[in-house]
Amino acid sequence: MYRTILLAYDGSREGRLALCEDAEVAAACRAKTCLPAVLNVAPGIALGEGFDAGHVVERDIARYREVLDQGIKRLRNHGLAVEGRMVQR
């Protein structure tokens, strides 16, 4: 039926429940799964002269990575082959 399924996951309680349901569909189809983390980093993130937003961006990236890794682990616990990707928009 499906060979590859693109999933969405935000780390919320509802997201965990949906990911579990998605994992069941993927397992039934024996499909590969792809779980992206889409970073929305605006190029003009500096708020004023002399403001360095680098630490803010790094913190956000670390949080996205944590949520992505959590989702990958959950899918692998269901016996799925999963590819996780960090994507910047």
Number of C-alpha atoms within 10 A of each C-alpha: 8 11 10 15 17 13 17 17 19 15 16 10 9 11 14 16 13 15 20 16 12 18 24 16 14 25 17 11 14 17 18 16 23 17 20 19 21 15 15 12 12 10 6 8 13 12 9 9 6 7 9 12 13 11 9 11 16 11 11 15 19 12 12 19 17 14 17 23 16 16 26 22 14 17 24 15 11 13 14 19 17 21 14 16 15 14 10 11 8
